[in-house]
């Protein structure tokens, strides 16, 4: 989780936020599915909510939803269990919270 937060802070450190730090909302959720299934569903859900500038690598799925920066990471716990980690950052508290909640609710 530490690397997710570090990545988002680095991304946002180059932008101006009218003197206020960005909102950062995160969540961790245990899933009864493989890491691969978690990644496939996460990618599909992100596309369905309008993820732009998507980057997928070994560290997760990154992109922008509206004016928010999103990071989703799936970690294998066992062959049929995984852990979902989501972090969303942006200027508008309600928007950040709504995107985070939508992702956590939709990926199950």
C-alpha positions as CSV (number, residue, x, y, z in Angstrom):
1,X,0.0,0.0,0.0
2,X,2.9,2.3,0.7
3,X,4.0,2.3,-2.9
4,X,0.5,3.2,-4.1
5,X,0.4,6.2,-1.9
6,X,4.0,7.2,-2.8
7,X,3.1,6.9,-6.5
8,X,0.0,9.1,-6.2
9,X,1.9,11.8,-4.2
10,X,4.7,11.8,-6.8
11,X,2.1,12.2,-9.6
12,X,0.3,15.0,-7.9
13,X,3.4,16.8,-6.6
14,X,3.9,18.3,-10.1
15,X,0.4,19.9,-10.1
16,X,-0.9,23.0,-8.3
17,X,-3.9,22.5,-6.1
18,X,-4.8,26.1,-5.2
19,X,-2.8,25.8,-2.0
20,X,-4.6,22.8,-0.7
21,X,-3.3,19.2,-0.7
22,X,-5.3,16.7,-2.8
23,X,-7.8,14.4,-1.2
24,X,-6.6,10.8,-1.0
25,X,-9.0,8.0,-0.4
26,X,-7.9,4.4,-0.3
27,X,-9.4,1.0,0.5
28,X,-8.3,-2.7,0.8
29,X,-10.7,-5.5,0.2
30,X,-10.3,-9.3,0.4
31,X,-11.7,-11.2,-2.7
32,X,-12.6,-14.8,-3.2
33,X,-11.0,-14.9,-6.7
34,X,-7.6,-15.3,-8.2
35,X,-5.2,-12.3,-8.7
36,X,-5.7,-12.7,-12.5
37,X,-9.5,-12.6,-12.2
38,X,-9.2,-9.5,-9.9
39,X,-7.1,-7.8,-12.5
40,X,-9.4,-8.6,-15.4
41,X,-12.5,-7.4,-13.5
42,X,-10.6,-4.3,-12.3
43,X,-9.6,-3.4,-15.8
44,X,-13.2,-3.9,-17.1
45,X,-14.7,-1.8,-14.3
46,X,-12.1,1.0,-14.8
47,X,-12.9,1.1,-18.5
48,X,-16.7,1.2,-17.8
49,X,-16.3,4.3,-15.6
50,X,-14.2,6.1,-18.2
51,X,-10.6,5.5,-17.2
52,X,-8.3,7.5,-19.5
53,X,-4.5,7.2,-20.0
54,X,-4.5,3.6,-18.7
55,X,-1.2,2.1,-17.8
56,X,-0.9,-1.5,-16.7
57,X,2.3,-2.9,-15.3
58,X,3.5,-5.2,-12.5
59,X,2.6,-2.5,-9.9
60,X,-1.1,-2.2,-10.9
61,X,-3.5,-0.3,-13.2
62,X,-3.2,3.5,-13.3
63,X,-5.1,6.2,-15.0
64,X,-7.4,9.2,-14.7
65,X,-11.2,9.2,-14.1
66,X,-12.5,12.7,-14.6
67,X,-10.0,14.9,-12.7
68,X,-8.9,12.1,-10.3
69,X,-5.9,9.9,-10.4
70,X,-6.6,6.2,-9.8
71,X,-4.5,3.2,-8.8
72,X,-5.8,-0.4,-8.5
73,X,-3.6,-3.3,-7.4
74,X,-4.5,-7.0,-7.1
75,X,-2.3,-9.2,-4.9
76,X,-2.4,-13.0,-4.7
77,X,-3.1,-14.4,-1.3
78,X,-3.5,-18.0,-2.5
79,X,-4.5,-19.6,-5.8
80,X,-8.2,-18.6,-5.4
81,X,-8.0,-15.6,-3.1
82,X,-6.6,-12.1,-3.6
83,X,-6.5,-8.7,-2.1
84,X,-7.7,-5.6,-3.9
85,X,-6.1,-2.3,-3.1
86,X,-7.6,1.0,-4.5
87,X,-6.4,4.6,-4.1
88,X,-7.9,7.7,-5.7
89,X,-6.6,11.2,-5.4
90,X,-7.9,14.6,-6.6
91,X,-9.1,18.0,-5.6
92,X,-12.8,17.4,-5.2
93,X,-13.5,15.4,-2.0
94,X,-17.0,14.2,-3.2
95,X,-15.6,13.1,-6.6
96,X,-12.7,11.3,-5.0
97,X,-14.9,9.5,-2.5
98,X,-17.5,8.6,-5.2
99,X,-14.9,7.1,-7.6
100,X,-13.3,5.1,-4.7
101,X,-16.6,3.8,-3.5
102,X,-17.7,2.9,-7.0
103,X,-14.5,0.9,-7.6
104,X,-14.6,-0.9,-4.3
105,X,-18.3,-1.8,-4.7
106,X,-18.0,-2.9,-8.3
107,X,-15.0,-5.1,-7.9
108,X,-16.0,-8.2,-5.9
